[in-house]
Amino acid sequence: MAISMATTKVTITLDDAQLEAIRKLVASGAATSVSGFVQHAITIGLNDVAGWSAMLGQALERTGGPLTKKERAWADAVLAPRTAPKRKRKAA
């Protein structure tokens, strides 16, 4: 008996170069499909987040507990993603 997970179709936006690289991996057999590659990448990303969260929790336990509001504001400012300037798309 096969156990399958429920899936939901979504739309994502990728850079053209990213999509081309994924399609090359699929064509070479290194990835099963574009969807399969994206699912795998998301699994890795979610595992990374869980690992970093656990590591942060352990570090906080060793160094005095949760961050103060001031410490959190500082960390948020330092770690906030910086937005890259928008690229102009070439006219076709």
Secondary structure, DSSP 8 states (H G I E B T S, - for coil): ---------------HHHHHHHHHHHHHTSSS-HHHHHHHHHHHHHHHHHHHHHHHHHHHHHTTSS--HHHHHHHHHHHS------------
